[in-house]
Amino acid sequence: MSKIYLLNNLKYEGIENLSVFGIEYIQSDIDLNKYDALIFTSKNAIYSIDSFNKKWKEIPSYAIAPKTAEVINKYNGNLVFTGLTSHGNEFAKELIQVLQNKKVLYVKALKTVSNIVDILKENYIDIDELVSYKTSCLESKEILENNSIFIFTAPSSVECFFKNYKWNNSYRAIVIGKTTADHLPKNIDYIVSEKTSIDECIKLAKQLLD
């Protein structure tokens, strides 16, 4: 029987989570008082910084997408800007004007694939980086069903899936965005969700199974 596998730990009815990577928070004693703005491109960056420094809630936050913005609001952060494109490099271009003359901190993963920092520095934005979490691949021994749909939610989910499994031609792939799609092997067909949202990916997957 075909299934929908979500390569993420969020729970959805009728969807099976495939755990191929884990998140490890990296604590820091960074002084946040010197920053005028925080950039977040991942909810995990918010969860991490909140675990060791509550000061972040007082500093204006700039979120890449509505889902990231929701987490900032949920944690009572100071959300001032939400990106329109939901993609890293385009988000950086949106930020150029609104971050002029500010001291900025980008709270991020150990490994990132976009050029946010380079783009902002090239446009004279004073920006530092804080690595607040990292992902690591986990071993998975689950037997996968033929004709199933796999939802890839980040480049790390692609990397860790293919460390555990070979692609079966009966499988179908849905990816949350262009950056994640770029990390799939070139021989694999995929569909990119119209919105950078796991909810939208789930909706698309269910439509494919109907």
N, C-alpha and C positions, 0 to 999 in steps of 0.2 A: 504494500500500500504506500502510495506516495505521501510525503510529509513536507511541511514547511519547517526548515531549520533556521533559527536565528543565531548568528554568531555574536551574541551579546548576552548579558546576564539579566536584562529586563524580561519580566514575565508577561506573557499574553496568552489568553485562552485559545487552545487549539494549536499553539505554536510550540515547537520543541527547541529548547536552548541547547546549543552545541558549544561546550566550553573548551575552547582551544587556546585561550590566553587569559592571563590574570593581570590585575592592576596592583602595583606596589607604590604607596605614597612615600615621598622623599621629604623629610622635615628640614626646615631651615630656620635660622634665627635672623633672617633678613629684617632690616628696619624699613617698614612700609611708610613711615612718616614723610619721607622725602619724595614720594610719588604723588602726582596729580591725577593719574589715570591707570587703570588696570585693563589689560586685554585678556579675554577668555575665548578660546576656540573649542573648548571641551568641558563638559560637565565634570569630568574627573579632576580637572585642574581646580574647580571650585570646591569639590568635596575635599581635596587634599589640603589646599591652603586653609580651609575652614577648620581642619583638624589640628592645626598648630598655630594659627594666628588670626584671631577674630577681628583684628584691625582692618582687614580688607573690606569689611562691610561699610566702612565710613568713606572709602575712596570711590570716586566715580568709576563705574565698570562699563566696558564696551564689549558686547557679546556678538559673536559671529552670526548667530541664528536665533529664531524664536525659542527653540527648545533649551538652548544655553541660557537665554534670557529668563526663561521660566524658573530655572534652578537658582539663578541669582536672586530673583524675587522671593522664591521659596525660603531662601536662607537670609532674607531681609538685607540683601546687599543694596548698593546705590546704583541701580541701573540707569544709565543716561543715553545709551545708544545701542541699537540692534541692527546688525547688517542686513542688507536686502538680498544679496546674492548667495549667501551661505557657503561660499567657496573662499579658501584661504587667500590667494593672491588678489582676487577681486575685492575681498573684505579689506585688505591692506590699502587698496586704492581709495576705498570709501573713507578710510580713517585719516587720510593725509590732511584734509582740511580741518577736521574736528579736533585733531591732536596738535595743531600748531602751538608752539610755545609752551608745551606741557612736558613734564618729566614722566615718562611712561614705563610701566613694567608689564611685560608679556609673561603670563603664568602658563607654563606649557609642559608637554611631555618631553622625555629624554630624546625621543626620536620624532621629528616632524618632517613633513614632506613639502610644505608650502614655503614661500620665500617672504613671509610677512616682515621679518626683521630687516632683511636686505632692502626691501621696497621702501619701508619707512625711513631707514637711515639715508637712502639715496635722496629722499625728499626732506631731509634735515629735521627729522623727528628724533628727539633725544630719548632713546629707548634702551632698556636693559631687559635681560631674560632671567627668569627663575624656573628651573626645572623642578617641578613639584611632584611628578609621578613618572613611572615607567611601566611598560607592558612587557610581559615575558610569556613565551609560548608554553602551553601545558600539553602533556601527552593525553590523547583521546583514543579510546579503544572501542568506541561505539560503532556498531554495525549500521551503516547508512542504507536507507531504502532507495531502490531504483526509482526513477521518475520524480525525484523530489526537487524542491526549490530551496536554494540556499541564499540567505540574505546577508551580504557582507556590509558591515557598518563602519569599517575603518581599514586603512592599509594593513594594520597589524592583524586584523582578522583574516585577511587574504594570506599573508605570510604564514601565519600559524596553522591555518587550514591545510595548506599544501605541504607543511612539514609532517602532517599526520595522514593525509589522504591523497590518492590519485583521483583525477576527475573522470567521472563516468559520463559517456556521451548522452545518457538519459537524463542527466541532471540539468537544471536551469538555474541561472544566477541572476540575482537582483542586487544592485549596488546603490548605496545611499548617495553617492556623488561622483563627480568626474575624477577626483583625486584617487579615490578607492578603485575606480574602474581601471585607472592607469596601471595598477599593480597586479591585475589579473593576467595570467598567461595569454599571449596573443591569440592562441587558437580557441579561446573560449568565448562564446557569444554571451551577451549579458543585456540586461535592461537597466537603465538608470532611472531612479525615482525622480519624478518631476519636482518634488520638494525634498530638501535635505532633512528627512524626518523618518524615524523608524516606523511611526504610525503609517506613513504613506507607503513605505516598503511593504508592510504587512498587508495593507489594503490591496496593493498591486499583486502580491503573491496569492492572496485568496481569489482574486479575479482570474488568475491563471489556472487555478485548480478547478474553478467552476465549469 
